[in-house]
Amino acid sequence: MDALANLVAQARERAIIVPGSGINAGNILLVAQKSNACEFHSGLGTQLPYGSKNYLRFENEIRRMASALAGWNRPTLFVRGGAET
């Protein structure tokens, strides 16, 4: 996770580092807090295996992920033009 946090810090506004692979409602807040990333990728293959039509299960996991991040305030990573961003 330290390597990911370093990539996010180094990329600044030049590129968006998008953590993925295994991200779910149970770990997205930890990934966010440890990496300082602002965007995430989750295929949620464990919630909706390829070919499945159970979209409600998928939607519920997305809601749980959003809820997990709802109160998190991403820290300021760098200063641009004299103002924090």
Protein Blocks (a to p, Z undefined) as FASTA:
>chain_A
ZZmmmmmmmnmmmbccddeehiafklmmmmmmmnopabdcdeklmmmgghiaclmlmmmm
mmmmmmmmmmpccddfbdeehiaZZ
